[in-house]
Amino acid sequence: MPRLKDYLELHFIIFLWGFTAILGKLISIPTVELVFLRTLITAVALGAIIYQRGTRFRLGWRAGLSIMGVGLMIAAHWILFFTSARVASVSICLAGLATCSLWTAILEPVFTKKRVKPHEILLALLIMLGLYIIFRFEFDHAVGITMAVGSALFGSLFTIINARLAKVYPSTTISCYEMIGACIGTLLFFPLYMSLFATDGKLDFSLGLNDWLFLLVLTLACTVYAYTAAVRLMQKITAYAMNLTVNLEPVYGIMLAWFIFDEDKQLSVGFYYGAGVILLSVFIYPVLDTYAERRVKRKAEQLKHAFPNKIVIGKD
């Protein structure tokens, strides 16, 4: 069972993730090159941590390849995420990312065979309403919003998969394999990227001093620590609760964007209505989830009293 300490750490991690969109916009090199360097540095740093701690690294080729395959989703997630922040704004990018809980409500029952909870579907519909409002008022940023929603889809997928992997393998090992997979996936994407998207068909790794500073914060604090700790917390916190709490990332990120980029002056009132509806789901979820769990327990108790000689197993 998760403790208060676990939830506090989760919120600190989410604050760091809210800062990643800011860093992604501050670093001057293009998105794909940024993701390549981020995954490369993170993989090396995690490898050093695993070596120092003596953590299990060998998983077998099948498990290793499967986890590296999850890294491809992470690479796609980050490329879409950073690109969205640049073509639209940090605030719009983070609001679109909050649809993680919508995707999780749809996808988690498929992966885990768990029963669909009505309140999760209700919250997913609330998020769709918020997203519709944002699209109506910020249609000029439709490409950026779409990219952010796509990023949320990939984020939901690898979070659900990681929740299962974390019960079997060490979190640092999972993260390292996934970063290796993300790095290789980005590397393999380079030829297509250079032919279709890169300026003058060339890669750009021209980093200044500030770029290196921001990149190290992005990789070591926001990725190595935050990502590994999040995988570890998935051993205690459900994927849906994790992704719904991650919806607070826009709150932290948007506040930072207001302070750093003055984005509060660039967005319409409609954006705040839509973002408010999306974020409302964050605060409703614990209430609805607690109520649903109590109902299940009450029914189990009623059945136990009605049939005292039967063994009743409550399943939600």
C-alpha positions as CSV (number, residue, x, y, z in Angstrom):
1,M,0.0,0.0,0.0
2,P,1.3,3.5,-0.8
3,R,2.3,5.8,2.1
4,L,2.1,9.5,2.4
5,K,5.8,9.7,1.7
6,D,5.2,7.9,-1.7
7,Y,2.6,10.4,-2.7
8,L,4.8,13.3,-1.7
9,E,7.7,11.9,-3.8
10,L,5.3,11.4,-6.7
11,H,4.2,15.0,-6.6
12,F,7.9,16.2,-6.5
13,I,8.6,14.0,-9.6
14,I,5.6,15.5,-11.3
15,F,6.9,19.0,-10.5
16,L,10.2,18.0,-12.2
17,W,8.3,16.7,-15.2
18,G,6.3,20.0,-15.4
19,F,9.7,21.7,-15.7
20,T,10.8,19.4,-18.7
21,A,8.6,21.3,-21.2
22,I,10.3,24.5,-20.1
23,L,13.7,23.0,-20.5
24,G,12.8,21.5,-23.9
25,K,11.9,25.0,-25.1
26,L,14.9,26.7,-23.6
27,I,17.4,24.2,-25.2
28,S,18.2,25.6,-28.7
29,I,18.9,22.4,-30.7
30,P,16.0,20.7,-32.6
31,T,13.7,18.2,-30.8
32,V,14.9,14.9,-32.3
33,E,18.6,15.7,-31.6
34,L,17.5,16.7,-28.1
35,V,15.7,13.4,-27.5
36,F,18.7,11.5,-28.8
37,L,21.1,13.3,-26.4
38,R,18.7,13.0,-23.5
39,T,18.3,9.3,-23.9
40,L,22.0,8.7,-24.5
41,I,23.1,10.6,-21.4
42,T,20.4,9.0,-19.3
43,A,21.3,5.5,-20.4
44,V,25.0,6.1,-19.6
45,A,24.1,7.6,-16.2
46,L,21.7,4.7,-15.3
47,G,24.3,2.2,-16.4
48,A,26.8,3.8,-14.0
49,I,24.3,3.7,-11.2
50,I,23.5,0.0,-11.8
51,Y,27.2,-0.8,-11.9
52,Q,27.9,1.1,-8.6
53,R,25.0,-0.5,-6.8
54,G,25.5,-4.0,-8.2
55,T,21.9,-4.1,-9.4
56,R,20.9,-7.0,-11.6
57,F,21.3,-6.0,-15.2
58,R,21.1,-9.1,-17.3
59,L,17.5,-10.0,-18.1
60,G,17.7,-12.4,-21.0
61,W,17.5,-11.4,-24.6
62,R,13.7,-11.7,-24.9
63,A,13.0,-9.6,-21.8
64,G,15.7,-7.1,-22.8
65,L,14.3,-6.7,-26.3
66,S,10.8,-6.3,-25.0
67,I,11.7,-3.6,-22.6
68,M,13.8,-1.8,-25.2
69,G,10.7,-1.9,-27.4
70,V,8.9,0.1,-24.7
71,G,11.7,2.6,-25.1
72,L,10.5,3.3,-28.7
73,M,7.2,4.5,-27.2
74,I,9.2,6.7,-24.9
75,A,11.1,8.2,-27.7
76,A,7.9,8.9,-29.7
77,H,6.3,10.4,-26.5
78,W,9.2,12.8,-25.9
79,I,9.6,13.8,-29.6
80,L,5.9,14.7,-29.8
81,F,6.0,16.3,-26.4
82,F,8.9,18.7,-27.1
83,T,7.7,19.5,-30.6
84,S,4.2,20.4,-29.3
85,A,5.7,22.8,-26.8
86,R,7.7,24.5,-29.6
87,V,5.0,24.7,-32.3
88,A,2.2,25.8,-29.9
89,S,3.1,26.7,-26.3
90,V,4.2,25.0,-23.1
91,S,0.7,25.5,-21.6
92,I,-1.1,23.9,-24.5
93,C,1.4,21.1,-24.7
94,L,0.8,20.2,-21.0
95,A,-2.9,20.5,-21.2
96,G,-2.9,18.0,-24.1
97,L,-0.6,15.7,-22.1
98,A,-3.3,15.6,-19.3
99,T,-5.3,13.3,-21.5
100,C,-3.1,10.5,-20.3
101,S,-5.9,9.5,-17.9
102,L,-8.3,9.3,-20.8
103,W,-6.1,6.9,-22.6
104,T,-5.4,4.9,-19.4
105,A,-9.1,4.5,-18.7
106,I,-9.5,3.0,-22.2
107,L,-6.3,1.0,-22.4
108,E,-5.6,-0.4,-18.9
109,P,-8.6,-2.8,-18.9
110,V,-7.3,-4.2,-22.2
111,F,-3.8,-4.9,-20.8
112,T,-4.7,-5.9,-17.3
113,K,-8.1,-7.5,-17.8
114,K,-9.5,-5.5,-14.9
115,R,-13.1,-4.4,-14.7
116,V,-13.8,-1.0,-16.2
117,K,-14.7,1.4,-13.4
118,P,-17.6,3.7,-14.2
119,H,-16.1,6.8,-12.5
120,E,-12.9,6.4,-14.6
121,I,-15.0,6.6,-17.7
122,L,-16.8,9.6,-16.3
123,L,-13.5,11.4,-15.7
124,A,-12.3,10.4,-19.2
125,L,-15.4,12.1,-20.7
126,L,-14.7,15.2,-18.6
127,I,-11.2,15.3,-20.0
128,M,-12.6,15.0,-23.6
129,L,-14.9,17.9,-22.8
130,G,-12.0,20.0,-21.6
131,L,-10.0,19.1,-24.7
132,Y,-12.9,20.1,-26.9
133,I,-13.2,23.5,-25.3
134,I,-9.4,24.1,-25.8
135,F,-9.7,23.1,-29.5
136,R,-12.6,25.5,-30.0
137,F,-10.7,28.5,-28.6
138,E,-7.1,27.6,-29.6
139,F,-7.7,26.2,-33.1
140,D,-4.6,28.0,-34.4
141,H,-2.7,25.5,-32.2
142,A,-4.5,22.4,-33.4
143,V,-1.2,20.8,-34.6
144,G,0.4,21.3,-31.3
145,I,-2.6,20.0,-29.3
146,T,-2.8,16.9,-31.5
147,M,0.9,16.2,-31.0
148,A,0.4,16.6,-27.2
149,V,-2.5,14.2,-27.2
150,G,-0.5,11.7,-29.3
151,S,2.3,12.1,-26.7
152,A,-0.2,11.4,-24.0
153,L,-1.2,8.2,-25.8
154,F,2.3,6.9,-25.9
155,G,2.9,8.0,-22.3
156,S,-0.2,6.1,-21.1
157,L,0.9,2.9,-23.0
158,F,4.4,2.8,-21.5
159,T,3.1,3.7,-18.0
160,I,0.7,0.7,-18.1
161,I,3.4,-1.6,-19.3
162,N,6.0,-0.3,-16.8
163,A,3.5,-0.9,-13.9
164,R,3.7,-4.6,-14.8
165,L,7.4,-4.7,-15.4
166,A,8.2,-3.0,-12.1
167,K,6.8,-6.0,-10.3
168,V,9.4,-8.3,-11.9
169,Y,12.6,-6.3,-12.6
170,P,14.6,-3.6,-10.8
171,S,13.3,-0.1,-11.7
172,T,16.8,1.2,-12.6
173,T,17.4,-1.8,-14.9
174,I,14.0,-1.2,-16.6
175,S,14.8,2.5,-17.1
176,C,18.2,1.8,-18.5
177,Y,17.0,-0.7,-21.1
178,E,14.2,1.6,-22.1
179,M,16.6,4.5,-22.5
180,I,18.8,2.3,-24.6
181,G,15.8,1.4,-26.7
182,A,14.7,5.0,-27.0
183,C,18.2,6.1,-28.0
184,I,18.5,3.4,-30.7
185,G,15.0,4.1,-31.9
186,T,15.9,7.9,-32.3
187,L,19.1,7.0,-34.0
188,L,17.3,4.8,-36.5
189,F,14.8,7.6,-37.1
190,F,17.7,10.0,-38.1
191,P,17.8,9.1,-41.9
192,L,14.0,9.7,-42.4
193,Y,14.2,12.8,-40.1
194,M,17.1,14.3,-42.1
195,S,15.4,13.7,-45.5
196,L,12.0,15.1,-44.5
197,F,12.2,17.5,-41.5
198,A,15.8,18.6,-40.6
199,T,17.0,22.0,-41.7
200,D,19.2,21.7,-44.8
201,G,19.0,17.9,-44.3
202,K,21.5,18.0,-41.5
203,L,21.6,17.2,-37.8
204,D,22.2,20.1,-35.4
205,F,24.1,19.4,-32.2
206,S,25.5,22.9,-31.7
207,L,25.0,23.3,-27.9
208,G,26.0,26.4,-26.0
209,L,27.0,26.6,-22.4
210,N,23.4,27.3,-21.2
211,D,22.2,24.4,-23.4
212,W,24.5,22.0,-21.7
213,L,23.4,23.2,-18.3
214,F,19.7,22.8,-19.2
215,L,20.4,19.4,-20.8
216,L,22.1,18.1,-17.7
217,V,19.2,19.2,-15.5
218,L,16.8,17.6,-17.9
219,T,18.7,14.3,-18.0
220,L,20.0,13.9,-14.4
221,A,17.2,15.5,-12.4
222,C,14.1,15.3,-14.6
223,T,14.9,11.9,-16.2
224,V,17.4,9.7,-14.3
225,Y,16.0,10.5,-10.9
226,A,12.4,11.2,-11.7
227,Y,11.9,8.4,-14.3
228,T,13.5,5.7,-12.1
229,A,11.7,6.8,-9.0
230,A,8.4,6.8,-10.9
231,V,8.9,3.2,-12.1
232,R,9.7,2.3,-8.5
233,L,6.5,3.9,-7.2
234,M,4.5,1.9,-9.8
235,Q,5.1,-1.1,-7.5
236,K,2.7,0.6,-5.0
237,I,0.6,3.0,-7.0
238,T,-1.8,1.9,-9.7
239,A,-1.2,3.0,-13.3
240,Y,-4.5,5.0,-13.4
241,A,-3.8,6.8,-10.1
242,M,-0.3,7.5,-11.4
243,N,-1.5,9.0,-14.7
244,L,-4.3,10.9,-13.1
245,T,-2.0,12.5,-10.6
246,V,0.4,13.3,-13.5
247,N,-2.4,15.6,-14.7
248,L,-1.0,18.0,-12.1
249,E,2.0,18.4,-14.4
250,P,0.2,21.1,-16.4
251,V,-0.5,23.0,-13.2
252,Y,3.2,23.2,-12.3
253,G,4.3,23.6,-15.9
254,I,1.8,26.3,-16.8
255,M,2.7,28.3,-13.7
256,L,6.4,28.0,-14.6
257,A,5.5,29.0,-18.2
258,W,3.7,32.1,-16.9
259,F,6.7,33.1,-14.9
260,I,9.4,32.4,-17.6
261,F,7.6,33.0,-20.9
262,D,4.6,35.2,-19.9
263,E,2.3,32.7,-21.5
264,D,-0.6,33.9,-19.4
265,K,-0.8,36.9,-21.8
266,Q,-0.7,34.7,-24.9
267,L,-3.6,32.3,-24.2
268,S,-7.4,32.8,-24.6
269,V,-9.9,32.6,-21.7
270,G,-11.2,29.4,-23.4
271,F,-7.9,27.7,-22.8
272,Y,-8.3,28.2,-19.1
273,Y,-11.9,26.9,-19.1
274,G,-10.8,23.8,-20.9
275,A,-7.7,23.3,-18.8
276,G,-9.8,23.8,-15.7
277,V,-12.2,21.0,-16.7
278,I,-9.3,18.7,-17.4
279,L,-7.6,19.4,-14.1
280,L,-10.9,19.1,-12.2
281,S,-10.7,15.4,-12.9
282,V,-7.5,15.3,-10.7
283,F,-9.4,16.5,-7.7
284,I,-12.5,14.4,-8.3
285,Y,-10.7,11.1,-8.8
286,P,-9.7,10.4,-5.1
287,V,-13.3,11.2,-3.9
288,L,-14.9,8.9,-6.5
289,D,-12.3,6.2,-6.1
290,T,-12.7,6.1,-2.4
291,Y,-16.5,6.0,-2.7
292,A,-16.3,3.1,-5.2
293,E,-14.0,1.1,-2.9
294,R,-16.3,1.6,0.1
295,R,-19.3,0.5,-1.9
296,V,-17.4,-2.7,-2.9
297,K,-16.5,-3.3,0.7
298,R,-20.0,-2.7,1.9
299,K,-21.4,-5.1,-0.6
300,A,-18.8,-7.7,0.4
301,E,-19.8,-7.2,4.1
302,Q,-23.5,-7.5,3.3
303,L,-22.9,-10.8,1.4
304,K,-20.8,-12.0,4.2
305,H,-23.6,-11.4,6.7
306,A,-26.2,-12.9,4.4
307,F,-24.1,-16.0,3.7
308,P,-21.9,-16.5,6.7
309,N,-20.7,-19.9,5.6
310,K,-19.5,-18.6,2.2
311,I,-16.1,-17.1,1.5
312,V,-16.7,-13.8,-0.3
313,I,-13.9,-12.2,-2.3
314,G,-14.3,-8.5,-3.1
315,K,-13.0,-7.6,-6.5
316,D,-13.0,-4.2,-8.0
